[in-house]
Amino acid sequence: VSDKRLKSNIQPISSPLDRLMLINGRRYVLTTTAKPYGEEVSTRTTEQYGVIAQEVEAVFPEMVSQKAVLNNAGDNTIYKTVNYDQLIPVLIEAVKELNLKVEDLEEQIKQLKQQQQQ
């Protein structure tokens, strides 16, 4: 739900670019177990792109939760998970911050070129 009428205490995201710089995008092989209904437990490996929950947790602890995500296969281990949807607003603000820096640099270049032509 994104309707403003349901939200309160709306605040800007502080230092989005600095905070994102502490998180690394990764490519990895994820190994999980599953037990489809009526079948045996099987192991599945998939190549994925993502982030490491522990890195995200250090910067955005509210984006990380813990749960037994493989319990249908008999694994009750608690694993950390990331709410990737919550990263989107941070990415939006970081892009906007970068754009302001680019615009500032473009203006500086323009001024330097004008000075050289004089």
Backbone hydrogen bonds in HBPLUS format (Angstrom, degrees):
<---DONOR---> <-ACCEPTOR-->    atom                        ^
c    i                          cat <-CA-CA->   ^        H-A-AA   ^      H-
h    n   atom  resd res      DA  || num        DHA   H-A  angle D-A-AA Bond
n    s   type  num  typ     dist DA aas  dist angle  dist       angle   num
A0006-LEU N   A0003-ASP O   3.03 MM   3  5.77 162.5  2.06 121.7 126.9     1
A0007-LYS N   A0004-LYS O   3.01 MM   3  5.22 166.8  2.03 114.1 117.9     2
A0019-ARG N   A0015-SER O   3.01 MM   4  6.08 161.8  2.04 156.8 162.1     3
A0020-LEU N   A0016-PRO O   2.92 MM   4  6.05 155.3  1.98 145.3 152.3     4
A0021-MET N   A0017-LEU O   2.99 MM   4  6.18 145.1  2.12 148.8 157.7     5
A0022-LEU N   A0019-ARG O   3.13 MM   3  5.52 157.7  2.18 107.9 114.9     6
A0023-ILE N   A0020-LEU O   2.97 MM   3  5.34 166.3  1.99 116.3 120.3     7
A0026-ARG N   A0050-GLY O   2.76 MM  24  5.41 161.1  1.80 162.1 164.3     8
A0050-GLY N   A0026-ARG O   2.92 MM  24  5.41 158.8  1.97 148.3 154.0     9
A0028-TYR N   A0048-GLN O   2.94 MM  20  5.53 162.4  1.98 153.1 157.9    10
A0048-GLN N   A0028-TYR O   2.79 MM  20  5.53 166.7  1.81 164.3 168.9    11
A0030-LEU N   A0046-THR O   2.79 MM  16  5.33 167.4  1.80 161.3 158.5    12
A0046-THR N   A0030-LEU O   2.96 MM  16  5.33 151.8  2.04 143.6 152.2    13
A0032-THR N   A0044-ARG O   2.86 MM  12  5.35 164.3  1.88 157.9 162.0    14
A0044-ARG N   A0032-THR O   2.73 MM  12  5.35 165.9  1.74 160.3 163.9    15
A0034-ALA N   A0042-SER O   2.87 MM   8  5.52 151.2  1.96 154.3 163.7    16
A0042-SER N   A0034-ALA O   2.81 MM   8  5.52 161.0  1.85 161.6 168.0    17
A0039-GLU N   A0036-PRO O   2.88 MM   3  5.37 156.0  1.94 147.1 144.2    18
A0055-GLU N   A0052-ILE O   2.98 MM   3  5.47 126.3  2.27 111.5 124.8    19
A0056-VAL N   A0052-ILE O   3.14 MM   4  6.49 162.5  2.18 157.1 162.3    20
A0057-GLU N   A0053-ALA O   2.80 MM   4  5.94 162.0  1.83 154.6 160.2    21
A0058-ALA N   A0054-GLN O   3.24 MM   4  6.37 143.3  2.38 135.8 143.2    22
A0059-VAL N   A0056-VAL O   2.98 MM   3  5.35 140.2  2.14 108.4 119.6    23
A0060-PHE N   A0056-VAL O   2.62 MM   4  5.54 174.4  1.62 178.1 178.9    24
A0063-MET N   A0060-PHE O   2.93 MM   3  5.67 166.3  1.95 126.6 131.2    25
A0064-VAL N   A0061-PRO O   3.22 MM   3  5.58 167.0  2.24 112.8 116.8    26
A0083-ASN N   A0063-MET O   2.88 MM  20  5.34 158.2  1.93 157.2 164.0    27
A0065-SER N   A0081-THR O   2.98 MM  16  5.39 156.7  2.04 145.7 153.3    28
A0081-THR N   A0065-SER O   2.80 MM  16  5.39 159.6  1.84 153.9 157.6    29
A0067-LYS N   A0079-TYR O   2.96 MM  12  5.55 159.1  2.01 155.6 158.7    30
A0079-TYR N   A0067-LYS O   2.90 MM  12  5.55 172.7  1.91 138.6 136.9    31
A0073-ALA N   A0070-LEU O   2.96 MM   3  5.69 159.5  2.00 120.9 127.5    32
A0075-ASP N   A0070-LEU O   3.39 MM   5  5.36 155.3  2.45 132.6 126.4    33
A0074-GLY N   A0071-ASN O   3.02 MM   3  4.88 162.3  2.05 106.6 108.5    34
A0086-GLN N   A0083-ASN O   3.05 MM   3  5.76 142.8  2.20 116.5 125.1    35
A0087-LEU N   A0084-TYR O   2.93 MM   3  5.30 148.5  2.03 109.6 119.3    36
A0088-ILE N   A0085-ASP O   3.25 MM   3  5.61 145.1  2.38 105.2 113.8    37
A0091-LEU N   A0087-LEU O   2.93 MM   4  6.22 156.9  1.99 157.0 164.3    38
A0092-ILE N   A0088-ILE O   2.92 MM   4  6.20 157.5  1.97 156.0 162.3    39
A0093-GLU N   A0089-PRO O   3.05 MM   4  6.28 164.1  2.07 146.9 150.2    40
A0094-ALA N   A0090-VAL O   2.91 MM   4  6.12 150.6  2.00 146.9 155.7    41
A0095-VAL N   A0091-LEU O   2.93 MM   4  6.13 156.6  1.99 151.5 156.8    42
A0096-LYS N   A0092-ILE O   3.06 MM   4  6.35 157.6  2.11 147.5 153.8    43
A0097-GLU N   A0093-GLU O   2.93 MM   4  6.14 151.5  2.01 142.0 149.9    44
A0098-LEU N   A0094-ALA O   2.88 MM   4  6.14 158.0  1.93 148.8 154.4    45
A0099-ASN N   A0095-VAL O   2.84 MM   4  6.06 154.3  1.91 147.8 155.4    46
A0100-LEU N   A0096-LYS O   3.05 MM   4  6.36 152.4  2.12 145.8 151.9    47
A0101-LYS N   A0097-GLU O   3.20 MM   4  6.53 152.1  2.28 143.3 150.7    48
A0102-VAL N   A0098-LEU O   2.90 MM   4  6.22 155.4  1.96 152.9 160.0    49
A0103-GLU N   A0099-ASN O   2.87 MM   4  6.11 164.2  1.89 153.9 157.9    50
A0104-ASP N   A0100-LEU O   2.97 MM   4  6.12 155.4  2.03 143.5 150.3    51
A0105-LEU N   A0101-LYS O   2.92 MM   4  6.16 159.6  1.96 148.1 153.6    52
A0106-GLU N   A0102-VAL O   2.81 MM   4  6.04 156.7  1.86 152.7 159.7    53
A0107-GLU N   A0103-GLU O   2.99 MM   4  6.20 153.2  2.07 144.6 151.3    54
A0108-GLN N   A0104-ASP O   2.98 MM   4  6.28 154.1  2.04 147.0 154.3    55
A0109-ILE N   A0105-LEU O   2.91 MM   4  6.16 157.0  1.96 150.2 156.2    56
A0110-LYS N   A0106-GLU O   2.94 MM   4  6.14 159.4  1.98 146.1 152.0    57
A0111-GLN N   A0107-GLU O   2.96 MM   4  6.21 159.9  2.00 149.5 154.3    58
A0112-LEU N   A0108-GLN O   2.94 MM   4  6.17 156.8  2.00 147.8 154.2    59
A0113-LYS N   A0109-ILE O   2.92 MM   4  6.14 158.2  1.97 153.4 159.0    60
A0114-GLN N   A0110-LYS O   3.01 MM   4  6.26 154.7  2.07 146.2 153.3    61
A0115-GLN N   A0111-GLN O   2.95 MM   4  6.21 151.7  2.04 145.6 153.4    62
A0116-GLN N   A0112-LEU O   2.98 MM   4  6.24 149.5  2.08 144.5 152.6    63
A0117-GLN N   A0113-LYS O   3.06 MM   4  6.29 143.1  2.21 143.8 153.2    64
A0118-GLN N   A0115-GLN O   3.30 MM   3  5.32 144.5  2.43  96.2 106.0    65
